[in-house]
């Protein structure tokens, strides 16, 4: 089967499941998007790696990356290879001593590792046919109550301006609960700037 390259284009809160997020993967040479619901821990793990943040102690995905590298195993690619009953399945394709090894993985964990190894993410046509959407508007409802905001990328300093005040307040509470004080300071600065403008 022909592999289709995907890029991580956004993270969004899941409307139906308040403690979950949707990671949105975009077809590299097309307009289709693949939204996948993930947990808040995995969303944070992806965001931390995209931001190039270095936690005081390694997160689980950092530990796994360090372990693979210690044993000279390289993550070559991630393949989202199946979709059954609304659940996405993924495989880590690793290289050790010239031998390819495939490891079963949750899709959210596979994406968190793909960001850390800077390796490509692929899927197949039948998965995009079944679960992919074409986003023409900046905000569109997809799946079961998952709102994907095309204009809201994985949170970066400059992206905070695209959040509403309520969404920023909620994000602030979440990052404080996770003891991510650097991110909390950025969010507070954005809220403060908005108050000064009023």
C-alpha positions as CSV (number, residue, x, y, z in Angstrom):
1,X,0.0,0.0,0.0
2,X,1.1,3.5,-0.8
3,X,2.1,5.5,2.3
4,X,0.8,9.1,2.7
5,X,2.9,11.6,4.6
6,X,1.2,13.5,7.5
7,X,2.3,16.5,9.4
8,X,1.1,17.6,12.9
9,X,-0.8,20.8,12.1
10,X,-2.8,21.5,15.3
11,X,-3.9,20.6,18.8
12,X,-7.4,21.4,19.9
13,X,-9.6,20.7,23.0
14,X,-12.1,17.9,22.5
15,X,-15.6,19.4,23.1
16,X,-17.2,16.0,23.8
17,X,-14.4,14.9,26.2
18,X,-13.3,17.8,28.3
19,X,-10.1,16.3,29.5
20,X,-9.0,15.2,26.1
21,X,-7.5,16.9,23.0
22,X,-7.5,16.2,19.3
23,X,-4.3,16.2,17.5
24,X,-4.8,17.1,13.8
25,X,-2.6,15.6,11.2
26,X,-2.5,17.1,7.8
27,X,-1.9,15.4,4.5
28,X,1.4,16.8,3.2
29,X,0.4,17.0,-0.4
30,X,-3.3,17.4,0.0
31,X,-6.1,19.2,1.9
32,X,-7.3,16.3,4.1
33,X,-7.0,16.4,7.8
34,X,-7.0,13.4,10.2
35,X,-8.2,14.4,13.8
36,X,-7.3,11.9,16.5
37,X,-8.5,12.2,20.1
38,X,-5.7,11.9,22.6
39,X,-5.3,12.4,26.4
40,X,-4.0,15.6,28.0
41,X,-0.7,13.9,29.0
42,X,0.1,12.9,25.4
43,X,-1.0,16.3,24.2
44,X,1.5,17.9,26.6
45,X,4.2,15.4,25.6
46,X,3.7,16.4,21.9
47,X,3.6,20.1,22.7
48,X,6.7,20.0,24.9
49,X,8.7,18.4,22.1
50,X,7.4,20.7,19.5
51,X,8.4,23.7,21.7
52,X,11.9,22.2,22.2
53,X,11.3,22.6,26.0
54,X,13.6,20.7,28.3
55,X,11.9,19.5,31.5
56,X,14.0,19.1,34.7
57,X,13.6,15.4,34.6
58,X,12.8,13.3,31.4
59,X,9.2,12.7,30.6
60,X,8.2,9.2,29.8
61,X,8.6,9.7,26.0
62,X,12.0,11.3,26.6
63,X,13.0,8.3,28.7
64,X,12.0,5.9,26.0
65,X,13.9,7.9,23.3
66,X,17.0,7.9,25.6
67,X,16.7,4.2,26.0
68,X,16.4,3.5,22.3
69,X,19.4,5.7,21.6
70,X,21.4,4.0,24.3
71,X,20.9,0.6,22.6
72,X,21.6,2.1,19.2
73,X,18.0,1.8,18.0
74,X,16.8,4.6,15.6
75,X,13.1,5.4,15.1
76,X,12.8,5.6,11.3
77,X,9.1,6.3,10.9
78,X,5.7,6.1,12.4
79,X,2.8,4.5,10.5
80,X,-0.8,4.9,11.5
81,X,-1.7,1.5,10.0
82,X,-5.2,0.7,11.1
83,X,-8.6,2.1,12.2
84,X,-11.0,-0.3,14.0
85,X,-14.2,0.7,15.8
86,X,-13.0,4.3,15.9
87,X,-9.6,3.5,17.4
88,X,-6.4,4.3,15.5
89,X,-3.5,1.9,15.6
90,X,0.1,2.7,15.0
91,X,3.5,1.1,14.6
92,X,7.0,2.3,15.3
93,X,9.4,1.3,12.5
94,X,12.9,1.1,14.1
95,X,16.3,0.3,12.8
96,X,18.9,-1.7,14.8
97,X,22.1,-3.0,13.3
98,X,20.6,-2.8,9.7
99,X,17.5,-4.7,10.7
100,X,14.0,-3.2,10.6
101,X,11.9,-3.9,13.7
102,X,8.2,-2.9,14.0
103,X,6.7,-2.2,17.4
104,X,3.0,-1.8,18.2
105,X,2.1,1.5,19.8
106,X,-0.7,3.8,20.8
107,X,-1.0,6.5,18.1
108,X,-0.6,9.3,20.6
109,X,2.6,7.8,22.0
110,X,3.9,7.2,18.5
111,X,3.3,10.8,17.6
112,X,5.1,12.0,20.7
113,X,8.1,9.9,19.8
114,X,8.0,11.0,16.1
115,X,8.3,14.6,17.2
116,X,11.3,13.7,19.4
117,X,13.1,11.7,16.7
118,X,12.1,14.1,14.0
119,X,10.9,11.2,11.9
120,X,8.1,11.1,9.3
121,X,4.5,10.0,10.1
122,X,2.6,8.0,7.5
123,X,-0.9,6.6,7.0
124,X,-2.7,4.7,4.3
125,X,-5.5,5.9,1.9
126,X,-8.2,3.7,3.5
127,X,-7.7,5.4,6.8
128,X,-7.9,8.9,5.3
129,X,-11.0,7.8,3.4
130,X,-12.6,6.5,6.6
131,X,-11.7,9.2,9.1
132,X,-10.2,12.1,7.1
133,X,-11.9,15.4,6.6
134,X,-11.4,18.3,4.2
135,X,-11.3,21.6,6.1
136,X,-12.3,24.6,4.1
137,X,-13.4,26.8,6.9
138,X,-11.0,28.0,9.7
139,X,-13.2,26.1,12.2
140,X,-15.3,23.1,11.4
141,X,-16.9,20.3,13.4
142,X,-15.4,16.8,12.8
143,X,-16.1,13.5,14.3
144,X,-18.0,13.2,17.6
145,X,-17.9,16.6,19.1
146,X,-14.3,17.3,18.3
147,X,-13.8,20.9,17.1
148,X,-10.7,21.4,15.1
149,X,-9.4,25.0,14.9
150,X,-7.2,25.2,11.8
151,X,-5.9,28.5,12.9
152,X,-4.8,27.3,16.3
153,X,-1.5,25.4,16.0
154,X,0.2,23.5,18.8
155,X,0.5,26.2,21.4
156,X,3.5,28.5,20.8
157,X,4.1,31.9,22.2
158,X,2.7,33.6,19.2
159,X,-0.4,31.3,19.0
160,X,-1.8,32.4,22.3
161,X,-3.4,35.4,20.6
162,X,-5.8,33.1,18.7
163,X,-7.3,31.7,22.0
164,X,-10.4,33.3,23.6
165,X,-10.0,34.7,27.1
166,X,-12.0,31.7,28.6
167,X,-9.8,29.2,26.7
168,X,-6.6,31.0,27.9
169,X,-7.9,30.9,31.5
170,X,-8.6,27.1,31.2
171,X,-5.2,26.5,29.6
172,X,-3.6,28.4,32.4
173,X,-5.2,26.2,35.0
174,X,-4.1,23.1,33.1
175,X,-0.4,24.1,32.8
176,X,-0.3,25.2,36.4
177,X,-1.7,21.8,37.4
178,X,1.1,20.2,35.4
179,X,3.7,22.5,37.0
180,X,4.6,24.0,33.6
181,X,5.4,27.5,35.1
182,X,7.2,28.8,32.0
183,X,4.1,28.2,29.9
184,X,1.9,29.6,32.6
185,X,3.9,32.8,32.6
186,X,3.4,33.2,28.8
187,X,-0.3,32.7,29.2
188,X,-0.5,35.2,32.1
189,X,1.4,37.8,30.0
190,X,-1.1,37.4,27.1
191,X,-4.0,37.8,29.5
192,X,-2.3,40.9,31.1
193,X,-1.8,42.5,27.6
194,X,-5.4,42.0,26.8
195,X,-6.5,43.7,30.0
196,X,-4.3,46.6,29.4
197,X,-5.8,47.1,25.9
198,X,-9.4,47.3,27.4
